[in-house]
Amino acid sequence: MISPLQKFYCDISSAYELVNHAMTLGLDVVWRRNAARMASATGGARWLDVCTGTGEMAVYLKRAAGQETTVLAADFSAAMLKMATSKREASGIAFVLADAQHLPFADGTFDLVTTSYSTRNMDSSRGGLVKSFAEFHRILRPGGHYVSLETSQPPSRPIRCLFHLYVRLTVRPLGYIIARSSAAYTYLSQTIRSFYTAEELAAILRRAGFARVSFRRMMLGAAAIHTAVK
């Protein structure tokens, strides 16, 4: 039996990418490519994209990977993985059905772990995120890197208010028009507006055991790329 969150992603899987592109005016593609470029620069032979969804980040990682680098991608939604594996470039990626907090890999398996637009839709309580990040930390080798791309909160209060207004006015209507799912995108709108600041997310990563945590804001702070080292 699937969970409510798995059903949510099942319901929107076919329209997920299109809605993301529409509500960010295509910037989500630019930000993912930037995150993949930063992640691939860390090197290593085994990379894992967690909560891969429709596999966009995994594809960008595969493009950047050397011939000796293996790219894996995990997600807990079979419907999203079906969309991911249908991509033309998916043949060089190993896809795994797995939950982010209980990954089926031994300690120290990977040189790189990435996530994109997914941490706010896990258990996003501080304790829940510490548990998820600790799982990523566990499967990284010593010196391995974690790279996260996620929506964030602009540090400027006026810009934050405008950002939240934009999210209220666009996310749910676009979700209904494109995906025919008002409820799902009402939920996503809420998670975008209530998620942590870049500084708060950095502190949670440190609590999970990561070191050398840093972040780069994008679009006046509406999104951020965090990097951390085991």
Buried (B, 14 or more C-beta within 10 A) or exposed (E): EEEEBBBBBBBBBBBBBEBBBBBBEEBBBEBBBBBBBBBBEBEBEBBBBBBBBBBBBBBBBBBBBEEEBBBBBBBBBEBBBBBBBEBEEBEEBEBBEBBBBEBEBEEEBBBBBBBBBBBBBBBBEBEBBBBBBBBBBBBBBEEBBBBBBBBBBBEEEEBBEBBBEEBBEBBBBBBBEBBEBEEBBBBBBBBBBEBBBBEBBBBBBBBBBBEEBEBBBBBBBBBBBBBBBB
